[in-house]
Amino acid sequence: MATIILLGGDVNLVLGDGTYEANCDASREYTNITQILQAAAPSTLQYMQTYWKDYQGNDESFWEHEWGKHGTCISTLEPSCYANYKATDDAVDYFNKAVSLFKTLPSYSWLAAAGIVPSSTKTYTLAAIQSALTSKFGFAVTINCNSKKELDELWYHYNVQGSVQSGTWQPAAPVGSGSTCPSTGIKYLPKPGGTTSTTVAGTPGTTVTTSAPVSTASGTALSGKGYLNVVSGGSQNGCIISAGTWYTTGTCATFTATPSGSGFTLSSSKGKCAISSNALTCASSVTTATVFAYDGTYLTYSGSSSFYTTAVPTGTKQSTVYTTSQAVSLQITWQAI
């Protein structure tokens, strides 16, 4: 069984009794995570630099700690499990999987949909928080609080069929000692330091606080700039690039969301975006942009969050994204920037 722990955002191995191993291989405790990801997974690094932050301001040290403590203890990330292992492949797979899972767990939106939002005065019950999360995840979530009754961590549990890096992650019932929050009086505090916040798929810890106007990613309308990340097979895998196609390597394109009626339109450096002949297209030739909506987790079109393509793109290949059924289904999340 494996667990993704949020708000901190780390992934660690949880054994049957709810404990986990730590710091299993000192020879693989890398001290240059930023450099490793910059070379092998720049889009993952870009996301982490915004949403996987160290509260003391030393992101590199924090990532090194998470990899050394938890990543080196995942058996399928051991060098012997790779057919053609190259040094640091294991760390790249670890952070790619952590980020892709994180993007499929929009806890902030799930809680907000149930009326549970950050507040400096209001408190919530454990039952209400658990109900909001369980109804979306499918199983109970381990909800942890600090000594001040403040919401501190969310633990999502999975059974992994196959390897961590390429296996199937199935949501599962929690193991271990259970939630540490009291039954009532739980505080869900806003992030300090600003007046406006924006969230993307993730947890309460993915809130970015600023005193300036920012783009929003909740409800049915988006505004501002962001990336369109693709979720397929339960994991984040690449993004939509400027022409409106799905690409799994390289840098994500920046899109601009503009409110329109009860939804919003999208545009990229190529031009306005529209559904044309059942396919997503962004081009200078598009004269009328399609109005999309957002359900708090995924981009929607005509009330559906399901999009399709004929095959998952690999290497430099791009795949056209359709609104009609094809061999591969996918969903699209918004990452505000």
C-alpha positions as CSV (number, residue, x, y, z in Angstrom):
1,M,0.0,0.0,0.0
2,A,1.2,3.5,-0.8
3,T,0.0,6.9,0.6
4,I,0.2,10.4,-0.8
5,I,0.4,12.9,2.1
6,L,-0.8,16.4,1.6
7,L,-0.5,19.4,2.6
8,G,3.2,18.7,2.5
9,G,2.8,17.0,-0.8
10,D,5.1,14.0,-0.3
11,V,4.6,10.4,-1.2
12,N,5.8,7.7,1.1
13,L,5.5,3.9,1.5
14,V,3.0,2.8,4.1
15,L,3.2,-0.8,5.3
16,G,0.2,-2.8,6.5
17,D,0.5,-1.6,10.0
18,G,0.5,2.0,9.0
19,T,4.2,2.6,9.6
20,Y,6.8,3.3,6.9
21,E,10.4,2.9,6.3
22,A,12.7,5.9,6.0
23,N,16.1,6.8,4.6
24,C,16.8,3.4,3.0
25,D,19.8,4.1,0.7
26,A,22.3,6.8,1.6
27,S,24.1,6.3,-1.7
28,R,21.0,7.6,-3.6
29,E,20.2,10.6,-1.3
30,Y,20.8,13.1,-4.1
31,T,21.7,16.7,-3.2
32,N,20.8,18.3,-6.6
33,I,17.1,17.6,-7.1
34,T,16.5,21.0,-8.9
35,Q,19.3,20.3,-11.4
36,I,18.1,16.7,-11.9
37,L,14.5,17.8,-12.7
38,Q,15.6,20.7,-14.8
39,A,17.3,18.3,-17.1
40,A,14.8,15.5,-17.1
41,A,11.4,16.8,-16.1
42,P,11.3,20.6,-16.4
43,S,7.5,20.8,-16.4
44,T,7.4,18.8,-13.1
45,L,10.0,21.2,-11.6
46,Q,8.1,24.2,-12.8
47,Y,5.0,22.9,-11.0
48,M,6.9,22.1,-7.8
49,Q,8.4,25.6,-7.7
50,T,4.9,27.0,-7.4
51,Y,3.0,24.4,-5.4
52,W,5.5,22.1,-3.5
53,K,7.1,24.8,-1.3
54,D,9.2,24.6,1.9
55,Y,7.7,26.9,4.6
56,Q,11.2,28.0,5.5
57,G,12.0,29.0,1.9
58,N,14.5,26.3,1.1
59,D,12.7,24.2,-1.6
60,E,15.8,22.3,-2.7
61,S,16.6,21.1,0.9
62,F,12.9,20.1,1.4
63,W,12.8,18.1,-1.9
64,E,16.1,16.4,-1.0
65,H,14.6,15.4,2.4
66,E,11.5,14.0,0.8
67,W,13.4,11.9,-1.7
68,G,16.0,10.7,0.7
69,K,13.5,9.8,3.4
70,H,10.7,8.3,1.4
71,G,11.7,7.9,-2.3
72,T,14.7,5.7,-1.5
73,C,12.4,3.2,0.3
74,I,10.1,2.5,-2.6
75,S,11.2,-0.9,-3.8
76,T,10.2,-0.5,-7.5
77,L,12.4,2.6,-7.7
78,E,15.5,0.6,-6.8
79,P,18.1,0.6,-9.6
80,S,17.8,-3.2,-10.0
81,C,14.2,-2.8,-11.1
82,Y,15.1,-0.8,-14.2
83,A,16.1,-2.5,-17.5
84,N,18.5,0.3,-18.4
85,Y,19.0,2.3,-15.2
86,K,20.7,5.7,-15.4
87,A,21.6,7.5,-12.2
88,T,18.8,9.7,-10.9
89,D,16.1,8.0,-13.1
90,D,14.6,6.9,-9.8
91,A,14.2,10.4,-8.4
92,V,12.7,11.7,-11.6
93,D,10.1,9.0,-11.5
94,Y,9.4,9.7,-7.9
95,F,8.7,13.4,-8.3
96,N,6.8,12.9,-11.6
97,K,4.5,10.4,-9.9
98,A,4.1,12.6,-6.8
99,V,3.1,15.6,-8.9
100,S,0.8,13.6,-11.2
101,L,-1.1,12.1,-8.2
102,F,-1.3,15.5,-6.5
103,K,-3.0,17.0,-9.5
104,T,-5.8,14.4,-9.3
105,L,-6.6,15.2,-5.7
106,P,-8.3,18.7,-5.8
107,S,-9.0,18.7,-2.1
108,Y,-9.5,22.4,-1.9
109,S,-12.2,22.3,-4.5
110,W,-13.8,19.2,-2.9
111,L,-14.0,20.9,0.4
112,A,-15.2,24.2,-1.0
113,A,-18.0,22.4,-2.9
114,A,-19.3,21.2,0.6
115,G,-19.1,24.7,2.0
116,I,-15.8,24.1,3.8
117,V,-13.5,27.0,3.0
118,P,-10.5,28.6,4.8
119,S,-11.7,30.9,7.6
120,S,-10.0,32.7,10.5
121,T,-13.2,32.5,12.6
122,K,-15.3,29.5,11.5
123,T,-14.6,25.9,12.6
124,Y,-15.6,22.5,11.1
125,T,-16.4,19.0,12.2
126,L,-14.3,16.0,11.4
127,A,-17.4,14.3,10.0
128,A,-18.1,17.1,7.6
129,I,-14.6,17.2,6.3
130,Q,-14.4,13.4,5.9
131,S,-17.8,13.3,4.1
132,A,-16.7,15.9,1.6
133,L,-13.4,14.1,0.8
134,T,-14.8,10.5,0.9
135,S,-17.6,11.4,-1.5
136,K,-15.0,12.4,-4.1
137,F,-12.1,10.0,-3.4
138,G,-14.2,6.9,-2.8
139,F,-12.6,5.9,0.5
140,A,-12.0,7.6,3.8
141,V,-9.0,9.9,4.0
142,T,-6.7,10.3,7.0
143,I,-7.2,13.8,8.3
144,N,-4.6,15.2,10.6
145,C,-4.5,18.3,12.8
146,N,-1.8,19.9,14.8
147,S,-2.0,20.6,18.6
148,K,-4.0,23.8,17.9
149,K,-6.7,21.8,16.2
150,E,-5.6,23.3,12.8
151,L,-6.0,21.2,9.7
152,D,-2.5,20.1,8.9
153,E,-2.4,17.1,6.6
154,L,-4.5,14.9,4.4
155,W,-3.4,11.3,3.7
156,Y,-4.8,9.6,0.6
157,H,-4.2,5.8,0.5
158,Y,-3.8,3.6,-2.5
159,N,-3.1,0.0,-3.5
160,V,-0.5,0.0,-6.3
161,Q,-0.8,-2.8,-8.9
162,G,2.6,-2.9,-10.5
163,S,5.4,-0.4,-10.1
164,V,5.1,3.0,-8.5
165,Q,6.2,4.7,-11.6
166,S,4.0,2.9,-14.2
167,G,1.5,0.7,-12.2
168,T,-2.2,1.3,-11.5
169,W,-3.0,3.3,-8.4
170,Q,-6.3,2.2,-6.9
171,P,-7.8,4.3,-4.1
172,A,-8.0,2.2,-0.9
173,A,-9.2,2.4,2.7
174,P,-6.7,3.9,5.2
175,V,-4.4,1.9,7.5
176,G,-2.7,2.9,10.6
177,S,-3.8,4.9,13.7
178,G,-6.4,7.1,11.9
179,S,-7.1,10.8,11.9
180,T,-5.6,13.0,14.6
181,C,-8.2,15.8,14.4
182,P,-10.9,16.3,17.1
183,S,-14.5,15.6,16.2
184,T,-15.4,19.3,16.4
185,G,-13.7,22.7,16.4
186,I,-11.3,22.0,13.5
187,K,-9.7,25.2,12.2
188,Y,-9.1,25.5,8.5
189,L,-7.1,28.7,8.4
190,P,-6.3,30.9,5.3
191,K,-2.8,31.2,4.2
192,P,-1.1,34.3,5.8
193,G,0.4,37.2,3.9
194,G,-2.3,38.3,1.5
195,T,-5.9,39.0,0.7
196,T,-6.7,37.0,-2.4
197,S,-6.0,33.3,-3.2
198,T,-6.2,31.0,-6.2
199,T,-6.2,27.3,-6.2
200,V,-5.6,24.5,-8.7
201,A,-6.0,20.8,-8.5
202,G,-4.4,19.8,-5.2
203,T,-5.1,20.4,-1.5
204,P,-5.6,23.4,0.8
205,G,-1.8,23.6,0.8
206,T,-1.9,24.5,-2.9
207,T,-3.4,27.9,-2.2
208,V,-1.2,30.7,-3.5
209,T,-1.8,33.9,-1.6
210,T,-1.2,37.4,-3.0
211,S,-2.3,41.0,-2.4
212,A,-2.7,41.6,-6.1
213,P,-5.5,40.5,-8.4
214,V,-4.9,36.9,-9.5
215,S,-6.6,34.3,-11.7
216,T,-9.1,32.0,-10.2
217,A,-9.6,28.3,-10.7
218,S,-12.8,27.4,-9.0
219,G,-16.5,27.3,-9.8
220,T,-17.5,27.5,-13.5
221,A,-15.4,30.4,-14.8
222,L,-11.7,30.8,-15.0
223,S,-9.7,34.0,-15.6
224,G,-6.1,34.9,-16.1
225,K,-3.2,32.8,-17.3
226,G,-2.4,29.1,-16.7
227,Y,-1.5,25.7,-18.1
228,L,-3.9,23.0,-19.2
229,N,-2.5,19.8,-17.7
230,V,-3.8,16.4,-19.0
231,V,-4.9,13.6,-16.7
232,S,-5.1,10.2,-18.3
233,G,-5.3,6.8,-16.6
234,G,-5.5,8.4,-13.2
235,S,-2.2,10.3,-13.6
236,Q,-1.1,13.7,-14.9
237,N,0.7,13.2,-18.2
238,G,1.8,16.2,-20.2
239,C,-0.3,19.1,-21.2
240,I,-2.2,20.9,-24.0
241,I,0.2,23.0,-26.1
242,S,-0.5,26.2,-28.0
243,A,-2.2,24.6,-31.0
244,G,-4.6,22.7,-28.8
245,T,-3.0,19.3,-29.1
246,W,-1.8,17.0,-26.3
247,Y,2.0,16.8,-25.8
248,T,3.8,14.7,-23.1
249,T,7.3,16.2,-23.4
250,G,8.7,19.7,-23.3
251,T,7.3,22.9,-21.8
252,C,3.6,23.5,-21.3
253,A,2.0,26.4,-23.3
254,T,0.5,29.4,-21.5
255,F,-3.2,29.9,-22.0
256,T,-5.4,32.9,-21.2
257,A,-8.8,32.3,-19.8
258,T,-11.3,35.1,-20.3
259,P,-14.8,35.1,-18.6
260,S,-17.7,34.8,-21.0
261,G,-21.2,34.5,-19.8
262,S,-21.4,31.6,-17.3
263,G,-18.0,30.2,-18.5
264,F,-14.8,31.4,-20.2
265,T,-13.0,31.3,-23.5
266,L,-9.4,30.2,-24.0
267,S,-6.6,31.6,-26.2
268,S,-2.9,30.8,-26.7
269,S,0.0,32.3,-28.6
270,K,-1.6,30.6,-31.7
271,G,-4.9,32.4,-31.3
272,K,-8.4,31.7,-30.0
273,C,-9.4,28.2,-29.1
274,A,-12.5,26.4,-30.3
275,I,-14.1,23.0,-30.8
276,S,-14.1,22.6,-34.5
277,S,-15.3,19.3,-36.2
278,N,-15.3,17.8,-32.7
279,A,-11.6,18.7,-32.1
280,L,-9.9,21.3,-29.9
281,T,-8.1,23.8,-32.1
282,C,-6.2,27.0,-31.2
283,A,-5.3,29.1,-34.3
284,S,-5.3,32.6,-35.7
285,S,-8.0,31.4,-38.2
286,V,-10.5,30.8,-35.3
287,T,-12.8,33.8,-35.3
288,T,-15.3,32.7,-32.5
289,A,-13.8,31.1,-29.4
290,T,-15.7,28.2,-27.7
291,V,-17.1,28.9,-24.2
292,F,-15.9,26.3,-21.7
293,A,-16.7,25.8,-18.0
294,Y,-14.8,24.4,-15.0
295,D,-16.3,22.1,-12.4
296,G,-13.7,22.9,-9.7
297,T,-11.5,20.0,-10.9
298,Y,-11.7,19.7,-14.7
299,L,-12.3,21.7,-17.8
300,T,-15.8,20.9,-19.2
301,Y,-17.5,21.3,-22.6
302,S,-21.2,20.9,-23.0
303,G,-21.5,19.7,-19.4
304,S,-18.8,16.9,-19.7
305,S,-15.3,16.8,-18.4
306,S,-14.4,13.9,-20.7
307,F,-12.2,14.5,-23.8
308,Y,-10.6,11.9,-26.0
309,T,-7.8,11.1,-28.4
310,T,-6.8,8.2,-30.6
311,A,-3.5,7.4,-28.8
312,V,-1.3,8.7,-25.9
313,P,1.4,10.8,-27.5
314,T,5.0,9.8,-27.0
315,G,8.3,11.5,-27.8
316,T,7.8,14.5,-30.1
317,K,4.4,13.3,-31.3
318,Q,1.2,15.3,-30.6
319,S,-2.3,14.0,-30.3
320,T,-5.5,15.8,-31.4
321,V,-8.0,16.2,-28.5
322,Y,-11.6,15.3,-29.4
323,T,-15.0,15.7,-27.7
324,T,-16.3,12.5,-29.3
325,S,-15.4,9.0,-28.1
326,Q,-12.0,7.7,-29.2
327,A,-9.6,4.9,-27.9
328,V,-8.2,7.0,-25.1
329,S,-10.1,9.2,-22.6
330,L,-8.6,12.1,-20.8
331,Q,-9.4,15.1,-18.6
332,I,-7.9,18.6,-18.4
333,T,-7.0,20.5,-15.3
334,W,-6.2,24.2,-14.9
335,Q,-2.9,25.3,-13.3
336,A,-3.0,29.0,-12.6
337,I,0.3,30.9,-13.0
